[in-house]
Amino acid sequence: MKIAIAVVIILIIILLAASSFFFNMVLKATKTRKEDVLTPLLCPNERVEGDELQNRFVDNRTRLRAEGAEFDKTMSPVEIVNKSGLKLYGRYRLRPEKTNKWIISVHGYRDDHRFMLPYVMRFYEAGFNVFTQDNRAHGMSDGDYISMGWLDKDDVYEWINCITRMDLDAQVVVHGVSMGGATTMMLSGLNHPAVIGYIEDCGYTTTWDMFKVVMNRDYHLPTFPIMNVTNLMSRIRLGYDFKKSSALSQITKCNKPMLFIHGEKDSYIPPEMCHTLYSAFPGEKDMYIAPDAGHAESMDYDPDTYFGRVLEFIGRL
């Protein structure tokens, strides 16, 4: 009996240690993130001799990020304090001519506003006031743990309130990539009155589904019991449940149109999630599956087609 009890205790300790490791690995903010924002965001990919598709992608991403870094210098900073008492950092630029058309672009997991600069630059050139920000626990914003979009949705809601204080007649389109896409969908269920449409790019159905993919793909482990304990830790320490952190649920409450975008060859967030989300969305919708693109690469592979589809969608709002 004593041996059995000892074995159970050891297994519980191992489970708690493994769950704590996974919790901190996927949710704890990086210590150097604020310093990282001070440097240009470079393209991590390399050209491959003879691979025309890869080289076009690398050249596009390198060029667009360089142009985005220059555009960042023309933007103005803004800060707010959210309901959790965290100071959040944002960047915006107004068109020289008066317009009430706005686009807010939301970045993804462990990125910051720099990743969205090529997007907001093109939106600005298309005639929009533009806004992007560092999510909590990212970039220059406060926060120690990542909320996978669920708490971020409330922060973006506050950022839209910030926009409407600057422009009482603001008509806002929300655009997000990866975790930013999930944030966009989670936000859509709140139906902010200033928002006229949503563009989600390679978001996921739920935080639970996303981490399930990570557990199976990267660690070749089943979700039970590590994910269950990690989820309990999140509920206790961070205040949100992985299963209830659901874009799939939130979009069923949305009362504005949504464009769904996904890379055909996304190996990080399966394209099947996009089709599931699209099917579940009850309102006016459109979908663009970008040929050859991996995760968060749809714009880089073919910027003209990407922005053509996005601006065509916005034009119908």
matplotlib code that plots the C-alpha trace (Angstrom):
import matplotlib.pyplot as plt

x = [0.0, 2.8, 4.5, 1.3, 0.7, 4.3, 3.9, 0.7, 2.3, 5.3, 2.9, 1.0, 4.3, 5.4, 2.0, 2.0, 5.6, 4.8, 1.7, 3.5, 6.2, 3.7, 1.8, 4.9, 6.3, 3.2, 1.8, 4.6, 5.7, 9.4, 11.6, 13.2, 10.0, 10.1, 13.7, 13.0, 10.4, 13.3, 14.8, 13.4, 11.5, 13.6, 12.6, 13.8, 13.5, 16.2, 16.3, 16.7, 18.5, 16.1, 13.0, 11.1, 8.1, 10.1, 12.3, 9.3, 7.9, 11.2, 11.7, 8.2, 8.4, 11.8, 10.7, 7.4, 8.9, 11.6, 8.9, 6.8, 9.6, 9.9, 6.1, 6.3, 8.4, 5.4, 3.0, 2.1, 2.1, -0.8, -1.3, -4.4, -4.8, -7.2, -9.7, -7.0, -4.8, -2.3, -0.8, -1.2, 0.8, -0.6, 0.4, -1.8, -1.7, -4.4, -5.0, -4.2, -7.7, -10.5, -12.1, -14.0, -12.7, -10.5, -8.7, -7.2, -4.8, -4.2, -0.9, -0.4, 1.2, 4.6, 4.6, 4.0, 2.7, 5.8, 4.4, 1.3, 3.2, 3.1, -0.6, -1.4, 0.9, -1.1, -4.4, -3.2, -2.3, -5.8, -7.3, -7.8, -6.8, -4.8, -4.2, -2.2, -1.1, 1.0, -1.3, -1.0, 2.2, 3.6, 5.9, 5.7, 2.5, 2.3, 1.3, 3.1, 1.0, -0.5, -4.3, -4.6, -7.1, -9.8, -8.8, -7.3, -10.7, -11.7, -8.5, -9.2, -12.8, -11.1, -8.8, -11.9, -13.3, -10.1, -10.6, -14.1, -12.9, -10.7, -13.4, -17.0, -18.1, -15.5, -16.4, -13.9, -12.8, -11.0, -8.3, -6.1, -3.5, -3.0, -3.8, -4.9, -7.4, -8.7, -8.9, -10.9, -13.4, -13.7, -14.2, -16.9, -19.3, -19.3, -20.7, -19.0, -21.3, -18.4, -17.3, -18.6, -16.8, -14.1, -11.2, -9.7, -6.5, -5.5, -7.2, -8.2, -11.5, -10.7, -7.6, -8.1, -8.1, -5.0, -3.0, -4.3, -2.6, 0.6, 0.6, 0.0, 2.2, 5.2, 5.3, 3.4, 1.4, -2.3, -4.2, -5.2, -4.1, -1.5, -3.8, -6.6, -4.3, -2.8, -6.3, -7.1, -3.9, -5.1, -8.6, -7.1, -4.2, -5.3, -9.1, -9.9, -10.7, -9.1, -12.4, -14.5, -11.8, -13.7, -13.8, -16.2, -18.7, -18.3, -18.8, -22.3, -23.2, -21.6, -24.0, -21.5, -19.8, -16.6, -13.9, -12.0, -8.5, -6.1, -3.0, -3.5, -0.4, -0.7, 0.9, 0.5, -3.2, -4.9, -6.9, -9.8, -10.3, -11.0, -13.6, -15.2, -15.4, -16.7, -19.5, -20.5, -20.6, -24.3, -24.1, -22.6, -19.2, -16.5, -13.4, -10.0, -7.7, -4.2, -2.5, 0.9, 0.9, 1.9, 0.9, 0.5, 2.0, -1.0, -0.1, 3.6, 3.1, 0.8, 0.3, -1.7, -4.3, -4.4, -5.1, -7.3, -9.6, -9.5, -10.3, -13.0, -14.6, -14.4, -15.9, -19.0, -19.5]
y = [0.0, 2.4, 1.7, 2.4, 5.7, 6.7, 5.9, 8.0, 10.9, 10.7, 10.7, 13.7, 15.6, 14.7, 15.8, 19.1, 19.7, 18.9, 21.1, 24.0, 23.7, 23.8, 26.6, 28.8, 27.8, 28.7, 31.6, 33.4, 36.6, 36.9, 39.1, 41.0, 41.9, 45.6, 45.9, 43.9, 46.5, 49.0, 47.1, 46.5, 43.2, 41.2, 38.4, 35.1, 33.1, 32.7, 32.6, 29.1, 28.8, 27.7, 28.0, 30.8, 30.6, 30.7, 33.5, 35.6, 35.1, 36.0, 39.1, 40.3, 39.8, 41.5, 44.5, 44.9, 44.8, 47.3, 49.6, 49.0, 50.0, 53.3, 53.8, 53.2, 56.4, 58.4, 56.9, 58.5, 56.6, 56.3, 54.5, 53.4, 51.6, 48.6, 47.3, 45.0, 48.0, 47.2, 49.9, 49.1, 50.7, 51.5, 53.3, 55.2, 57.5, 59.8, 60.6, 64.3, 64.6, 64.1, 60.6, 58.5, 55.2, 53.3, 50.0, 48.4, 45.6, 43.0, 41.0, 37.4, 35.2, 36.5, 39.2, 42.9, 45.8, 45.7, 42.5, 44.5, 47.5, 46.3, 45.8, 49.2, 50.9, 49.5, 50.3, 53.9, 54.2, 53.0, 55.9, 54.7, 56.1, 53.2, 51.8, 48.9, 48.0, 45.7, 43.2, 42.6, 40.7, 41.6, 44.4, 47.6, 46.7, 45.5, 41.9, 38.8, 36.1, 35.8, 35.5, 33.9, 36.5, 36.0, 38.8, 40.7, 41.0, 43.3, 45.3, 45.8, 46.9, 49.6, 50.6, 51.1, 53.3, 55.2, 55.6, 56.8, 59.4, 60.8, 60.4, 60.4, 59.2, 56.5, 53.4, 50.7, 47.6, 45.1, 43.0, 40.4, 37.8, 34.4, 35.0, 38.4, 36.7, 34.7, 37.9, 39.5, 36.7, 36.7, 40.5, 40.1, 38.6, 41.8, 43.8, 47.2, 49.8, 51.5, 48.3, 47.7, 44.5, 42.0, 40.4, 37.4, 35.9, 32.3, 32.4, 29.3, 27.9, 27.8, 28.1, 24.5, 23.3, 25.4, 23.9, 20.4, 20.8, 21.9, 19.0, 16.4, 17.9, 19.2, 16.9, 13.8, 13.8, 13.4, 16.3, 14.4, 14.9, 17.7, 20.0, 19.6, 20.6, 23.4, 24.7, 24.6, 26.7, 29.2, 29.4, 30.0, 32.3, 34.1, 34.0, 32.3, 28.8, 27.3, 25.8, 28.9, 31.0, 30.3, 32.2, 29.5, 30.5, 34.2, 34.5, 33.1, 36.3, 38.6, 41.0, 42.4, 40.8, 38.9, 37.9, 34.6, 34.2, 31.2, 29.9, 26.8, 25.2, 26.4, 23.6, 25.6, 26.3, 23.8, 25.3, 23.0, 25.4, 28.2, 26.1, 25.2, 28.8, 29.9, 27.3, 28.4, 32.1, 33.1, 36.4, 37.9, 36.4, 35.7, 33.4, 33.6, 30.5, 31.8, 29.3, 28.0, 30.2, 28.9, 30.3, 34.1, 34.2, 34.9, 38.5, 37.9, 35.4, 37.6, 41.1, 42.4, 39.6, 39.7, 43.5, 43.2, 40.7, 42.6, 46.0, 44.5, 43.1, 46.4, 48.2, 46.2, 47.2]
z = [0.0, 0.9, -2.4, -4.3, -2.4, -3.1, -6.8, -7.0, -5.2, -7.6, -10.6, -9.3, -8.8, -12.3, -13.7, -11.9, -13.0, -16.6, -16.6, -14.9, -17.5, -20.4, -18.8, -18.5, -21.8, -23.8, -21.7, -19.9, -21.6, -22.7, -20.5, -23.4, -25.3, -24.5, -25.6, -28.7, -29.9, -30.3, -33.2, -36.8, -37.2, -39.7, -42.0, -40.5, -43.7, -46.3, -50.1, -51.6, -54.9, -57.7, -55.4, -57.1, -54.8, -51.6, -52.9, -53.9, -50.4, -48.7, -51.0, -50.3, -46.6, -46.4, -48.5, -46.7, -43.3, -44.2, -45.6, -42.5, -40.2, -42.1, -41.8, -38.1, -37.8, -39.0, -36.5, -33.1, -29.8, -27.5, -24.1, -22.1, -18.8, -19.2, -16.6, -15.2, -14.5, -17.2, -19.3, -23.0, -25.8, -29.3, -32.5, -34.9, -37.9, -39.3, -42.9, -43.8, -45.2, -42.8, -42.9, -40.4, -41.9, -39.5, -39.5, -36.4, -37.0, -34.2, -34.1, -33.2, -30.6, -29.3, -32.0, -31.4, -33.4, -35.7, -37.4, -38.5, -39.9, -43.6, -43.2, -41.7, -44.2, -47.1, -45.4, -44.8, -48.5, -49.3, -47.4, -43.9, -40.5, -39.0, -35.6, -34.2, -30.7, -28.5, -26.8, -23.1, -22.3, -25.7, -26.8, -24.8, -23.0, -19.5, -18.5, -17.5, -19.2, -22.7, -22.9, -26.4, -27.5, -24.8, -22.5, -25.5, -27.0, -24.1, -24.5, -28.2, -27.3, -25.1, -28.0, -30.2, -27.5, -27.6, -31.4, -30.9, -28.4, -31.2, -33.8, -32.7, -36.1, -36.5, -38.6, -37.6, -39.4, -37.2, -38.8, -37.1, -37.9, -36.1, -32.4, -33.7, -36.0, -33.0, -31.0, -33.8, -33.8, -30.1, -30.1, -32.8, -30.3, -28.3, -31.2, -30.6, -32.2, -34.0, -35.8, -39.3, -40.2, -39.3, -41.1, -39.5, -40.9, -39.8, -36.4, -34.4, -33.2, -29.4, -27.3, -26.2, -29.9, -30.6, -27.7, -28.5, -31.9, -30.2, -27.8, -30.5, -33.2, -31.2, -28.2, -29.5, -26.3, -25.7, -24.2, -21.1, -18.4, -18.9, -20.8, -18.2, -15.4, -17.4, -18.1, -14.4, -13.7, -16.3, -14.7, -11.2, -12.1, -15.2, -15.1, -18.3, -19.5, -22.6, -23.8, -23.1, -24.8, -28.1, -31.3, -32.6, -30.0, -30.2, -34.0, -33.6, -31.8, -34.4, -36.3, -38.8, -41.9, -41.6, -44.1, -43.3, -44.6, -44.3, -45.9, -47.9, -46.5, -42.9, -40.7, -37.5, -37.4, -39.7, -42.6, -41.5, -38.6, -41.0, -42.8, -39.5, -38.5, -41.8, -41.7, -38.2, -39.0, -39.3, -41.2, -44.3, -45.0, -47.5, -47.5, -49.1, -49.0, -50.1, -52.4, -51.2, -48.1, -44.7, -41.3, -41.3, -44.8, -47.0, -47.4, -48.0, -50.8, -52.8, -51.4, -54.4, -54.2, -50.4, -50.2, -53.3, -51.5, -48.3, -49.8, -52.0, -48.9, -47.0, -50.0, -49.6, -45.9]

ax = plt.figure().add_subplot(projection="3d")
ax.plot(x, y, z, "-o")
ax.set_aspect("equal")
plt.show()
